[in-house]
Amino acid sequence: MVGADGSRSVVRVAIGARYEGAPGGRPNVNITFRSQQLAALLPERAAIHHWVLNPAASGVVGPLDLDGTWWAIATGTESIADEAEAISLVRALVGAEIDVEILATDPWRARLLLADSYGSGRAYLAGDAAHQNPPWGGHGYNTGVGDAVNLAWKLAAVLNGWAPPELLQSYEAERRPIAQQTIDFAATNMKMLSVDLSHSSLMGTGPDADAARLAVAAAIQLGKRAEFHSLGLVLGYGYGPDSAAQAPAGDIYLPQAKAGNRLPHARTAEGRSLFDELGPEFTVLGSTDDARRLYQALADRGVPAVHLDAVAHGFAPDDVPALALVRPDQHLAWVSSDGSLPDDPEPIISAALRGFMTTASL
Ligand SMILES: Cc1cc2nc3c(=O)[nH]c(=O)nc-3n(C[C@H](O)[C@H](O)[C@H](O)COP(=O)(O)OP(=O)(O)OC[C@H]3O[C@@H](n4cnc5c(N)ncnc54)[C@H](O)[C@@H]3O)c2cc1C
């Protein structure tokens, strides 16, 4: 059983796991609305986020489509009594008496919570049931999808009998540190919100207000960079002791073909993606007889795998590891240091079927 049942997870309670961390955070209300006049007020095309730094009404506004549906976050607002209040909040954020049709309102608070257990045996947690991030940086859903991708192939492997049950223990060992890292990152982003940046000096006209706006624009570019440039955090994490660490700020993704890391992506000259060529379960990458030998050893053990000679499929030899074993979740189970396979591939396969055990508790 997988409890993917969100922050109030009954499965989490049932298995005796607890959220740890800080439940607090500032109140916010999300408002989804329609307006035909709002787009015309924006200088060019609508951006994904428009940060409103008016101390009388601060928050964020952005488009949900290009057809007049919008979202707004009123930061610091506890709740909304009725539709009239929602309409006046939107108009205050936008700074104009535009047409507003309210579709939904939704109060929420940012939380920094991580379950002390991701489950064991026959019951596991995934997604917000296991962790809650502040949304600043937009990583809650990513992290949940990463959990599902990690857990699903392991459940299939154990239930179909081609991996030992201890493979499932590696789910928590691999995913919980990633959630912790993501929560820490989002918590840093939460330190500078529109309420922190807003100031009456920004609202006037004339050279002083212009200078204040320029100064805060520079502060935003500096302080909010990590929130919007986080590929290192999202794609760059690895599992296990041999994975290569990324830049601490998380903004730069350095693809590295190391065991535990995501397989570095590559394309052929015609634009075909390496990820599209991988098998649905394990993939042996390599052109040599050793690659065929590793594939055969997996097949002999009943482990579903495909053999991909990527170079023969048009990928440049420098873009793909010479010999590697790729897991179903596109992480590298094993990478040959010199392109060859040891005489006995059994320890490599056994290790791949146990996952990367990294936490002391295991
Ligand atoms: C303002 C805001 C902005 C966000 N922006 C981003 C973003 O840009 N990028 C990002 O990656 N994430 C973002 N997130 C986070 C993201 O929304 C969540 O992390 C994600 O929705 C969690 O997905 P989930 O499936 O784990 O849980 P949920 O979406 O909570 O789904 C759980 C489901 O389980 C159901 N359920 C609960 N109990 C039971 C039960 N007993 N029986 C049956 N069903 C049950 C619920 O009805 C629900 O449908 C944001 C969150 C907020 C609040």
The ligand as a Gaussian input file, in Angstrom:
#p B3LYP/6-31G(d) Opt

LIG

0 1
 C        0.387000      27.708000      -3.378000
 C        1.091000      26.444000      -3.721000
 C        1.897000      26.417000      -4.848000
 C        2.579000      25.269000      -5.197000
 N        3.378000      25.291000      -6.306000
 C        4.074000      24.207000      -6.652000
 C        4.918000      24.232000      -7.796000
 O        5.018000      25.240000      -8.497000
 N        5.624000      23.112000      -8.088000
 C        5.547000      21.982000      -7.312000
 O        6.251000      21.003000      -7.628000
 N        4.724000      21.930000      -6.236000
 C        3.989000      23.017000      -5.881000
 N        3.171000      22.979000      -4.782000
 C        3.100000      21.756000      -3.982000
 C        2.164000      20.714000      -4.616000
 O        0.898000      21.261000      -4.840000
 C        2.048000      19.494000      -3.673000
 O        3.328000      19.082000      -3.236000
 C        1.369000      18.321000      -4.409000
 O        0.089000      18.682000      -4.856000
 C        1.264000      17.116000      -3.468000
 O        0.741000      16.026000      -4.209000
 P        0.249000      14.728000      -3.466000
 O       -0.357000      13.889000      -4.549000
 O        1.347000      14.149000      -2.643000
 O       -0.853000      15.194000      -2.427000
 P       -2.264000      15.905000      -2.691000
 O       -2.208000      16.780000      -3.916000
 O       -2.671000      16.501000      -1.400000
 O       -3.212000      14.683000      -3.075000
 C       -3.638000      13.748000      -2.095000
 C       -4.930000      13.140000      -2.605000
 O       -5.311000      12.083000      -1.703000
 C       -6.707000      12.186000      -1.482000
 N       -7.009000      11.554000      -0.179000
 C       -6.683000      11.984000       1.059000
 N       -7.115000      11.112000       2.002000
 C       -7.712000      10.110000       1.332000
 C       -8.347000       8.915000       1.744000
 N       -8.467000       8.582000       3.035000
 N       -8.865000       8.106000       0.786000
 C       -8.758000       8.434000      -0.530000
 N       -8.163000       9.564000      -0.974000
 C       -7.648000      10.387000      -0.057000
 C       -6.990000      13.685000      -1.491000
 O       -8.348000      13.939000      -1.753000
 C       -6.085000      14.143000      -2.630000
 O       -6.721000      14.045000      -3.879000
 C        2.468000      24.112000      -4.401000
 C        1.637000      24.127000      -3.268000
 C        0.978000      25.277000      -2.925000
 C        0.101000      25.288000      -1.695000

